[in-house]
Amino acid sequence: MSTNTLSGPEASLLRVEAARYAVLRRLAFAMRHELVKHLQPIGMVTQVIERRLRQAPPDFGQVLDSATKLNGFAKGAVQSCLDVITWLAPEPGATLPLAAAVDECTTLLRTNFSFRGLALTSSVGSLQQPVGRSAARMLLSGALLALSDATKGPAEIAIAATAGDEVIRVELGVRPTDGEALPGGELPYRPLQWAEIEAMAGTEDVEVQRTESGAVLTFIVLD
């Protein structure tokens, strides 16, 4: 069905959903890496346990130590899977500290950005003011991706934040750096447009502003 046949609100909703899908498609490879990162140690520890059980006689103290590590890795893998699911299907009303939101997004994006000659840095520190988890994830990641798509490396994309009683301003600044430009390569999905970031922000009670050197996102501090 063409968006031209839909009412204004329905067409707007489809544009927002398309923008969210685009952000998730751009993050899919990094998410897969995060999942595999927790699964790989499980196989390695399992092999260690098998070797120790074949010893004559087995050292059950070492086996127990390895089994304890295996349990820890398994819990980490389960939690990682649950975290990915909440990216795909957000929990209504879920919050997280601003610092944690920034850490999540930079962890997912930093390696990809480095391949494109972009350094992703943060001076947010340990700000614990809670913000909407889905809003922070989608808009921080989306804004960083949109800025990166419009930036030719080498450059630094720096994240800073200023917290007030009711809102937190997150500043994203792009600064060219010295060095040789790297070939950008093909994007895993289409580039993101700033209009899409604005559309998502409108549904999340987040104010976004494009600036000459980057962007500013203003989040509401939630109880």
Residue pairs with C-beta under 8 A, 6 or more apart in sequence:
3 11
3 14
3 15
6 14
12 199
12 202
15 196
15 199
16 199
16 200
16 202
16 203
18 196
19 142
19 192
19 196
19 197
19 199
19 200
20 138
20 200
22 189
22 190
22 192
22 196
23 138
23 141
23 142
23 145
23 192
23 200
24 87
24 88
25 188
25 189
26 141
26 145
26 187
26 188
26 189
26 192
27 87
27 108
27 109
27 141
28 188
29 112
29 188
30 108
30 109
30 111
30 112
31 84
31 87
31 108
33 111
34 80
34 84
34 107
34 108
35 77
35 80
35 81
35 84
37 80
38 73
38 76
38 77
38 80
39 77
41 69
41 73
42 70
42 73
42 74
42 77
45 66
45 69
45 70
45 73
46 70
48 66
49 63
49 66
49 67
49 70
52 58
52 59
52 62
52 63
52 66
53 63
86 94
86 133
87 137
90 133
90 134
90 137
91 133
91 134
94 132
94 133
94 134
95 130
95 131
95 132
95 133
95 222
96 104
96 130
96 131
96 133
96 136
97 127
97 128
97 129
97 130
97 131
98 124
98 127
98 128
98 129
98 130
98 131
98 136
98 161
98 163
98 168
98 170
98 219
99 124
99 125
99 126
99 127
99 128
101 131
101 133
101 136
101 137
101 140
102 122
102 124
102 140
102 159
102 161
102 170
103 122
104 137
105 136
105 137
105 140
105 141
105 144
106 120
106 122
106 159
108 141
109 120
109 141
109 144
109 145
109 148
110 120
113 119
113 120
113 148
113 157
114 120
115 182
115 185
116 148
116 153
116 182
116 184
116 185
117 153
117 154
117 155
117 179
117 181
117 182
117 184
118 148
118 151
118 153
118 154
118 155
118 156
118 157
119 154
119 155
119 156
119 157
119 177
120 144
120 156
120 157
120 159
121 156
121 157
121 158
121 159
122 158
122 159
122 160
123 158
123 159
123 160
124 159
124 160
124 161
124 170
125 161
127 161
127 163
127 168
129 163
129 168
129 221
130 221
130 222
130 223
131 168
131 219
131 220
131 221
131 222
132 204
132 205
132 206
132 219
132 220
132 222
134 204
135 204
135 205
135 206
135 219
136 219
138 200
138 204
139 197
139 200
139 201
139 204
139 206
139 208
139 217
140 170
140 217
142 192
142 196
142 197
142 200
143 172
143 197
143 208
143 215
143 217
144 157
144 159
144 172
145 192
146 191
146 192
146 193
146 194
146 196
146 197
147 157
147 172
147 174
147 214
147 215
148 157
149 187
149 191
149 192
151 157
151 174
152 181
152 184
153 179
153 181
153 182
153 184
154 176
154 177
154 178
154 179
154 180
154 181
154 182
155 174
155 175
155 176
155 177
156 174
156 175
156 177
157 172
157 173
157 174
157 214
158 172
158 173
158 175
159 170
159 171
159 172
160 170
160 171
160 173
161 168
161 169
161 170
161 171
162 168
162 169
162 171
163 221
164 221
165 221
166 220
166 221
167 218
167 219
167 220
167 221
168 218
168 219
168 221
169 216
169 217
169 218
170 216
170 217
170 218
170 219
171 214
171 215
171 216
172 214
172 215
172 216
172 217
173 213
173 214
174 213
174 214
175 213
194 210
197 208
197 215
198 208
201 207
201 208
201 217
205 220
206 217
206 218
206 219
206 220
207 216
207 217
207 218
208 215
208 216
208 217
208 218
209 215
209 216
209 217
209 218
